[in-house]
């Protein structure tokens, strides 16, 4: 094994859209694990929208990345040294120190995963944080009921693709999705079983959503915010529910974006808007893996991944591509 490895650091905080200049590739000594620790050679890592928020120096539900320090995020790798009981050399583990080729961490912060049960990348996507986000956000936060009409924005992304299919499998009356290209719209309707989908770039979201949902919607799963949120408030039925999961349309705005102009409808329609963080739903993990894993095994639930080859050097460009919407399904970086 070599004595040095690469990691990606935050070089500077972006103003508006990030660029490659906000990242730095650094060569570092491979650390030695201490007592109760493991050394992991990362095999695949995740890039996710929430990471954009961590690039800003603002107080949030998770601390910001520090300038000059490596970024963090989900990764799966092979254990190459272990000083911890229960984890052996050769095991594959899921952990939170991506953006680097090798990581040392306390064994208690790693979860063993089995490549014979699912591909390693699936533990970062459909069977990982995005999958649990979709499952809990729809069934718990939005209080989905059989017969609901469901609208999902960012529907061809890592979370959205799962939300729509769970709604369909759980008996939704109608599932509608928005995406950013004709190819993604076709993917939603022809491969994932959405009843309707539209390209938000083809015209006003409010008009396209109203046409796709002539009888209104009962649940809106929001990954986008902005124009999509305002359109959903217009179309939601009385006692409709919104899961506020993300607002990717606003993450790179240099100025504060305007809020929806139709907030009075929240009162008039008695709507419920509820924010959700996946970390609040760890108790659902076993139920989620069992149910979603069975759907994957039976072929009832499908998923896509966009895999960028080339290792950690390609992580910044993969991240920027994900923010632009270049991915279909989960965006991963293969080492």
C-alpha positions as CSV (number, residue, x, y, z in Angstrom):
1,X,0.0,0.0,0.0
2,X,1.2,3.5,-0.8
3,X,2.0,5.9,2.1
4,X,0.1,8.9,0.6
5,X,-3.4,9.5,-0.7
6,X,-5.6,12.2,-2.1
7,X,-8.4,14.2,-0.4
8,X,-10.6,17.1,-1.6
9,X,-10.6,20.2,0.6
10,X,-12.8,23.3,0.6
11,X,-10.4,26.0,-0.9
12,X,-12.9,28.9,-0.6
13,X,-16.5,29.6,0.1
14,X,-18.6,30.1,-3.1
15,X,-20.7,33.2,-3.8
16,X,-23.6,31.9,-5.8
17,X,-22.8,28.9,-8.0
18,X,-19.7,26.9,-6.9
19,X,-16.8,26.3,-9.3
20,X,-13.8,24.0,-9.5
21,X,-11.8,26.8,-7.9
22,X,-13.7,26.3,-4.6
23,X,-12.0,22.9,-4.3
24,X,-8.5,21.8,-3.7
25,X,-6.9,18.4,-4.3
26,X,-4.3,17.6,-1.6
27,X,-1.9,14.8,-1.1
28,X,-1.7,13.6,2.5
29,X,-0.1,10.8,4.6
30,X,-2.4,7.8,5.0
31,X,-3.3,7.8,8.7
32,X,-2.8,4.9,11.1
33,X,-5.9,3.7,13.0
34,X,-5.8,4.0,16.8
35,X,-7.6,1.8,19.4
36,X,-11.2,1.1,18.3
37,X,-10.6,2.6,14.9
38,X,-10.5,1.3,11.3
39,X,-8.7,2.4,8.1
40,X,-10.9,2.3,5.1
41,X,-10.0,2.5,1.4
42,X,-12.9,4.2,-0.2
43,X,-14.5,2.5,-3.2
44,X,-17.5,4.7,-4.0
45,X,-18.7,8.0,-2.6
46,X,-21.8,10.1,-2.7
47,X,-22.4,13.7,-3.8
48,X,-25.6,15.2,-2.5
49,X,-27.5,18.6,-2.6
50,X,-27.2,19.2,1.1
51,X,-23.5,19.5,0.7
52,X,-23.9,22.8,-1.0
53,X,-25.4,24.3,2.2
54,X,-22.4,23.1,4.1
55,X,-20.1,25.1,1.9
56,X,-21.6,28.3,3.4
57,X,-20.5,29.7,6.7
58,X,-24.0,29.7,8.3
59,X,-25.6,28.1,11.2
60,X,-27.7,25.1,10.2
61,X,-28.7,21.6,11.2
62,X,-25.2,20.4,10.4
63,X,-21.9,22.3,10.8
64,X,-20.4,24.0,7.8
65,X,-17.4,22.6,6.0
66,X,-14.2,24.4,7.0
67,X,-11.9,26.1,4.5
68,X,-8.6,24.2,4.2
69,X,-10.2,21.0,5.6
70,X,-11.5,18.0,3.7
71,X,-15.1,17.8,2.8
72,X,-17.3,15.0,4.2
73,X,-20.1,12.8,2.9
74,X,-21.3,9.3,2.5
75,X,-18.9,6.6,1.2
76,X,-18.5,2.9,1.1
77,X,-15.1,1.3,1.3
78,X,-13.0,-1.8,2.1
79,X,-11.4,-2.0,5.6
80,X,-7.6,-2.4,5.1
81,X,-6.6,-2.2,8.8
82,X,-8.7,-2.7,11.9
83,X,-8.1,-2.2,15.7
84,X,-11.7,-2.7,16.5
85,X,-13.7,-5.8,17.5
86,X,-16.5,-6.8,15.1
87,X,-14.9,-5.3,11.9
88,X,-12.2,-7.2,10.1
89,X,-9.9,-6.5,7.2
90,X,-11.8,-7.1,4.0
91,X,-15.1,-6.0,5.3
92,X,-17.1,-3.4,3.4
93,X,-18.4,-0.5,5.5
94,X,-20.7,2.5,5.0
95,X,-19.4,5.7,6.7
96,X,-19.4,9.5,6.5
97,X,-15.8,10.3,5.4
98,X,-16.0,10.5,1.7
99,X,-14.1,13.0,-0.5
100,X,-10.8,11.2,0.3
101,X,-9.1,8.0,-0.8
102,X,-8.5,6.6,2.7
103,X,-10.3,7.4,5.9
104,X,-9.6,6.6,9.6
105,X,-12.7,6.5,11.8
106,X,-14.0,5.1,15.0
107,X,-15.6,1.7,14.2
108,X,-18.8,2.8,15.9
109,X,-19.3,5.3,13.1
110,X,-19.2,2.5,10.4
111,X,-21.9,0.1,9.3
112,X,-21.0,-3.2,7.6
113,X,-22.6,-3.7,4.2
114,X,-22.8,-6.8,2.1
115,X,-22.0,-6.6,-1.6
116,X,-23.8,-9.9,-2.2
117,X,-27.1,-8.4,-1.0
118,X,-26.8,-5.2,-3.1
119,X,-24.2,-3.4,-5.1
120,X,-22.1,-1.1,-2.9
121,X,-23.4,2.0,-4.5
122,X,-27.0,1.1,-3.5
123,X,-26.1,1.6,0.1
124,X,-25.5,5.3,-0.7
125,X,-28.7,5.6,-2.7
126,X,-31.8,3.5,-2.9
127,X,-30.9,1.6,0.3
128,X,-29.2,4.5,2.0
129,X,-29.8,8.0,3.0
130,X,-31.8,9.1,-0.1
131,X,-34.0,6.0,0.1
132,X,-34.8,6.5,3.7
133,X,-35.5,10.2,3.1
134,X,-38.0,9.2,0.4
135,X,-39.6,6.5,2.6
136,X,-39.9,8.6,5.8
137,X,-40.7,11.8,4.0
138,X,-43.7,10.4,2.2
139,X,-45.1,7.9,4.7
140,X,-44.4,9.8,8.0
141,X,-43.9,13.5,7.2
142,X,-46.5,13.8,4.5
143,X,-48.8,11.2,6.2
144,X,-49.5,9.6,2.8
145,X,-52.8,7.7,2.5
146,X,-54.0,5.2,-0.1
147,X,-55.9,7.2,-2.8
148,X,-53.8,10.3,-2.5
149,X,-52.6,12.2,-5.6
150,X,-48.9,12.9,-5.2
151,X,-46.7,15.4,-6.9
152,X,-42.9,15.1,-6.6
153,X,-40.4,17.8,-7.8
154,X,-36.9,16.7,-8.8
155,X,-38.6,13.4,-9.5
156,X,-35.7,11.9,-11.5
157,X,-33.2,12.5,-8.7
158,X,-31.9,10.2,-6.0
159,X,-34.8,10.9,-3.6
160,X,-37.6,11.8,-6.1
161,X,-37.3,8.6,-8.1
162,X,-38.0,6.6,-5.0
163,X,-40.8,8.8,-3.6
164,X,-42.9,8.4,-6.7
165,X,-42.6,4.6,-6.8
166,X,-43.4,4.2,-3.1
167,X,-46.5,6.3,-3.6
168,X,-47.5,4.1,-6.6
169,X,-46.8,0.8,-4.7
170,X,-48.7,2.1,-1.7
171,X,-51.9,2.8,-3.7
172,X,-51.7,6.5,-4.9
173,X,-54.5,7.5,-7.1
174,X,-52.1,9.4,-9.3
175,X,-48.4,10.2,-9.2
176,X,-47.0,13.2,-11.0
177,X,-43.3,14.3,-11.3
178,X,-41.3,17.2,-12.6
179,X,-37.8,16.9,-14.1
180,X,-35.4,19.0,-16.2
181,X,-35.3,17.2,-19.5
182,X,-37.4,15.3,-22.0
183,X,-35.2,12.2,-21.3
184,X,-35.9,12.3,-17.6
185,X,-39.7,12.8,-18.2
186,X,-39.7,9.7,-20.4
187,X,-37.8,7.8,-17.7
188,X,-40.4,8.7,-15.1
189,X,-43.4,7.7,-17.1
190,X,-42.0,4.8,-19.1
191,X,-39.7,3.1,-16.6
192,X,-40.8,4.2,-13.1
193,X,-44.6,4.1,-13.6
194,X,-45.4,7.8,-13.0
195,X,-48.9,8.6,-14.3
196,X,-47.7,12.0,-15.6
197,X,-44.6,14.0,-15.7
198,X,-43.4,17.3,-17.3
199,X,-40.2,19.2,-18.0
200,X,-40.3,22.4,-15.9
201,X,-38.2,24.1,-18.5
202,X,-41.0,23.8,-21.1
203,X,-43.2,26.5,-19.5
204,X,-44.6,27.8,-16.2
205,X,-44.7,25.1,-13.6
206,X,-48.1,26.2,-12.4
207,X,-49.7,25.7,-15.8
208,X,-48.0,22.4,-16.4
209,X,-48.9,21.1,-12.9
210,X,-52.5,22.2,-13.2
211,X,-52.8,20.3,-16.5
212,X,-51.3,17.2,-15.1
213,X,-53.5,17.3,-11.9
214,X,-57.0,18.3,-13.0
215,X,-58.4,17.1,-9.7
216,X,-55.7,18.8,-7.6
217,X,-53.0,17.1,-5.5
218,X,-53.1,15.8,-1.9
219,X,-49.3,15.5,-1.2
220,X,-46.4,17.6,-2.5
221,X,-42.9,16.2,-1.9
222,X,-40.7,19.3,-2.4
223,X,-37.1,18.8,-3.4
224,X,-36.9,22.1,-5.4
225,X,-38.6,25.0,-3.7
226,X,-39.2,28.3,-5.4
227,X,-41.6,28.2,-8.4
228,X,-42.5,24.6,-7.7
229,X,-43.6,25.3,-4.2
230,X,-45.8,28.2,-5.2
231,X,-47.4,26.1,-8.0
232,X,-48.0,23.2,-5.6
233,X,-49.7,25.5,-3.1
234,X,-52.0,26.6,-5.9
235,X,-53.0,23.1,-6.9
236,X,-53.2,21.4,-3.4
237,X,-56.6,20.3,-2.2
238,X,-58.0,21.2,1.1
239,X,-56.0,19.6,4.0
240,X,-53.2,18.9,1.6
241,X,-49.7,18.1,3.0
242,X,-46.2,19.2,1.9
243,X,-43.0,17.6,2.8
244,X,-40.2,20.2,2.7
245,X,-37.2,18.1,1.9
246,X,-35.0,20.4,-0.2
247,X,-34.9,23.6,-2.2
248,X,-32.2,23.0,-4.8
249,X,-33.5,25.8,-7.0
250,X,-32.3,28.3,-4.3
251,X,-29.1,26.8,-3.1
252,X,-26.9,28.8,-5.4
253,X,-28.7,32.1,-5.2
254,X,-26.4,35.0,-4.3
255,X,-29.4,37.0,-3.0
256,X,-32.2,35.9,-0.8
257,X,-34.9,34.4,-3.0
258,X,-38.5,35.6,-2.8
259,X,-41.0,33.4,-1.0
260,X,-44.2,32.1,-2.5
261,X,-46.8,34.9,-3.2
262,X,-49.8,32.7,-2.4
263,X,-49.1,31.9,1.2
264,X,-52.6,32.9,2.2
265,X,-53.8,29.7,0.5
266,X,-52.1,27.7,3.3
267,X,-54.6,29.2,5.6
268,X,-57.6,29.0,3.3
269,X,-56.9,25.3,2.4
270,X,-55.7,24.3,5.9
271,X,-52.5,23.0,4.4
272,X,-49.7,21.4,6.4
273,X,-46.1,22.2,5.5
274,X,-43.6,20.1,7.5
275,X,-39.8,20.1,7.2
276,X,-38.0,16.8,7.4
277,X,-34.4,15.6,8.2
278,X,-33.6,12.0,7.5
279,X,-31.6,11.8,10.8
280,X,-34.9,12.1,12.7
281,X,-36.1,8.8,11.3
282,X,-33.4,6.3,12.2
283,X,-36.0,4.1,14.0
284,X,-37.5,3.3,10.6
285,X,-34.2,2.0,9.1
286,X,-35.0,-1.7,9.5
287,X,-38.5,-1.4,8.3
288,X,-37.4,0.7,5.3
289,X,-34.6,-1.7,4.3
290,X,-37.0,-4.7,4.6
291,X,-39.8,-3.2,2.6
292,X,-37.8,-1.4,-0.1
293,X,-35.3,-4.3,-0.4
294,X,-38.2,-6.6,-1.1
295,X,-39.5,-4.3,-3.8
296,X,-36.1,-4.1,-5.5
297,X,-35.7,-7.9,-5.4
298,X,-39.1,-8.4,-7.0
299,X,-38.5,-5.8,-9.6
300,X,-41.4,-3.7,-8.5
301,X,-39.1,-0.7,-7.6
302,X,-36.4,0.4,-10.1
303,X,-33.6,2.9,-9.6
304,X,-30.9,4.6,-11.7
305,X,-27.4,5.8,-10.8
306,X,-25.1,8.1,-12.6
307,X,-21.6,6.9,-11.9
308,X,-18.6,9.2,-12.5
309,X,-15.4,7.2,-12.9
310,X,-11.9,8.4,-12.1
311,X,-11.8,8.6,-8.3
312,X,-11.6,11.5,-5.9
313,X,-10.2,13.9,-8.5
314,X,-13.5,13.8,-10.3
315,X,-15.6,14.4,-7.1
316,X,-15.8,18.2,-7.6
317,X,-17.0,18.0,-11.2
318,X,-19.5,15.3,-10.2
319,X,-20.8,17.5,-7.4
320,X,-21.2,20.5,-9.7
321,X,-22.9,18.3,-12.3
322,X,-25.4,17.1,-9.7
323,X,-26.2,20.7,-8.9
324,X,-26.8,21.3,-12.6
325,X,-29.1,18.3,-12.8
326,X,-26.8,16.2,-15.0
327,X,-27.6,13.1,-13.1
328,X,-30.4,10.6,-13.5
329,X,-31.0,9.0,-10.1
330,X,-28.2,9.0,-7.6
331,X,-24.9,10.6,-8.5
332,X,-21.9,8.5,-7.4
333,X,-18.1,8.8,-7.8
334,X,-16.3,5.5,-8.3
335,X,-12.7,5.2,-7.1
